Amino acid sequence: MAIKKENSSRRDFIKNSSMFAGGIVLVSLLNPLKMVYATKKPKGKGKWYGIGIDIEKCIGCASCARACKVENDVPNEPFFFRNWVEQYTITNDDEIKVSSPNGGIDGFKQPVPDDEIYKTFFVPKMCNHCAKSPCTQVCPVGASFESPEGIALVDKSYCIGCGYCVQSCPYGCRYIDMENGVVDKCTLCYHRLQKGLDPACMMACPTGARIYGDLNDKESAVSVFIKENNCAVLKPQLNTESKLFYNDLSQEVH
């Protein structure tokens, strides 16, 4: 299934951008509380993907990060990740230590003695595929966009590598592919979804800590997960309408 996307020349882009910017100013003056949405939730029975992560089940094996790198040709060097795992350790003195050696792929070594640990746990991170995604709103050429199913994607044939979207993502989920000079990120393995296959990270998780599905379907795995658990999203105060839901999310996680 091809993704419908309008093409325009650079001259058209500049012209339309000026008109769009003027329109935003006018709307802001007339209705200062009205938000500019990146995309709209489809009406009817269209799929609207969401993700669930059960922190209680994550064992920090980073099989998800490894599988993602292989499936999506992510560079092996550290700091290039579409998804990764962090270890949070809270000491008895309320000190918070966060580590993620090579995204968790190299394994975790606990630097805090056992008798000084109040609690410790693992938190997988990935694109939140927000309904009001800042990254798609700041892209000057329309390379960052969202699929009809609500998945944040990058059209690499449009991307100019300016990095605006990388800076605007409040979750640190984007990076510049230095070899190609364009932005890369988690796509929820959109190429696999189009073939009816599960994302690589979901397939690789040995404990079932990762769930995904159609939020419009009340019986889907992710909808049931959200309903039956005490779920929360990262940085809810930013009003990005994240579609990545965590069970048992501690307040120390950022």
Residue pairs with C-beta under 8 A, 6 or more apart in sequence:
1 194
3 147
3 148
3 153
4 148
5 142
5 145
5 155
8 16
8 142
13 141
13 142
17 140
24 36
27 34
27 36
28 34
35 132
35 239
36 137
37 131
37 132
38 130
38 131
38 132
38 133
38 134
38 136
38 137
38 146
39 131
39 133
39 136
39 146
39 150
41 48
41 131
41 150
42 48
42 148
42 149
42 150
42 216
45 216
46 148
46 149
46 216
47 149
47 214
47 216
47 217
48 149
48 150
48 214
48 215
48 216
48 243
49 129
49 149
49 150
49 151
49 188
49 193
49 212
49 213
49 214
49 215
49 243
50 129
50 150
50 212
50 213
50 214
50 215
50 222
50 223
50 226
50 243
50 244
50 245
51 126
51 129
51 188
51 210
51 211
51 212
51 222
51 243
51 244
51 245
52 210
52 211
52 212
52 221
52 222
52 225
52 226
52 229
52 231
52 244
52 245
52 246
52 247
53 123
53 124
53 209
53 210
53 211
53 244
53 245
53 246
53 247
54 208
54 209
54 210
54 211
54 225
54 229
54 247
54 248
55 121
55 122
55 123
55 209
55 246
55 247
55 248
55 249
55 250
56 247
56 248
57 207
57 208
57 209
58 85
58 121
58 122
58 123
58 124
58 207
58 209
59 122
59 206
59 207
59 209
60 85
60 87
60 104
60 108
60 122
61 104
61 206
62 84
62 85
62 103
62 104
62 105
62 107
63 204
63 205
63 206
64 83
64 85
64 124
64 200
64 201
64 204
64 205
64 210
65 81
65 83
65 84
65 85
65 103
65 104
65 105
65 201
66 105
66 204
67 200
67 201
67 203
67 204
68 74
68 81
68 82
68 83
68 186
68 200
68 201
69 75
69 76
69 81
69 82
69 105
70 200
71 189
71 192
71 200
72 82
72 184
72 187
72 189
72 200
74 80
74 81
74 82
74 184
75 177
75 178
75 179
78 102
78 103
79 175
80 175
80 177
80 184
81 103
81 175
82 126
82 127
82 173
82 184
82 185
82 186
82 187
83 103
83 124
83 125
83 126
83 127
83 186
83 201
84 100
84 103
84 104
84 124
84 125
84 126
85 100
85 103
85 104
85 122
85 123
85 124
85 125
86 98
86 99
86 100
86 104
86 122
86 123
86 124
86 125
87 98
87 99
87 100
87 104
87 108
87 110
87 120
87 121
87 122
87 123
88 96
88 97
88 98
88 120
88 121
88 122
88 123
88 250
88 252
88 253
89 96
89 97
89 98
89 99
89 110
89 111
89 112
89 117
89 119
89 120
90 96
90 97
90 117
90 118
90 119
90 120
90 250
90 252
91 97
91 112
91 116
91 117
91 118
92 116
92 117
92 118
93 116
94 118
96 252
97 111
97 112
99 108
99 111
101 107
101 108
101 109
104 122
108 122
110 117
110 120
112 120
119 250
121 250
123 246
123 249
123 253
124 209
124 210
125 171
125 172
125 173
126 173
126 186
126 201
126 244
127 152
127 171
127 173
127 174
127 185
127 186
127 187
127 188
127 244
128 171
128 173
128 233
128 234
128 240
128 242
128 243
128 244
129 146
129 150
129 151
129 152
129 186
129 188
129 242
129 243
129 244
130 152
130 240
130 241
130 242
130 243
131 150
131 240
131 241
131 242
131 243
132 239
132 240
132 241
133 144
133 146
133 152
133 240
134 165
134 168
134 169
134 170
134 238
134 240
135 144
135 152
135 165
135 166
135 168
135 169
135 174
136 144
136 145
136 146
136 152
136 165
137 168
138 144
138 164
138 165
138 168
139 145
139 164
139 165
140 160
140 162
140 164
141 158
141 159
141 160
142 155
142 158
143 154
143 155
143 156
143 158
143 159
143 160
143 182
143 183
144 152
144 153
144 154
144 155
144 159
144 165
144 183
145 152
145 153
145 154
145 155
146 152
146 153
147 153
147 190
149 193
150 243
151 187
151 188
151 190
151 193
152 185
152 187
153 187
153 190
154 165
154 182
154 183
154 184
154 185
154 187
156 180
156 182
156 183
156 184
159 182
159 183
160 182
161 176
161 181
161 182
161 183
163 176
163 183
165 174
165 183
166 174
166 175
166 176
166 183
170 235
170 238
170 240
171 234
171 235
171 242
173 185
173 186
174 183
174 184
174 185
175 183
175 184
175 185
176 182
176 183
176 184
177 183
177 184
188 199
188 212
189 197
189 198
189 199
189 200
189 201
192 198
192 199
192 200
193 199
198 212
199 212
201 210
202 210
202 211
202 212
211 221
211 222
211 225
212 221
212 222
213 220
213 221
213 222
213 223
214 220
214 222
214 223
215 222
215 223
215 243
217 223
222 245
225 231
225 245
225 247
226 245
229 247
229 248
230 247
230 248
231 245
231 246
231 247
231 249
232 245
232 246
232 249
233 242
233 244
233 245
233 246
233 249
234 242
234 244
234 246
234 249
234 253
234 254
235 242
235 254
236 242
246 253
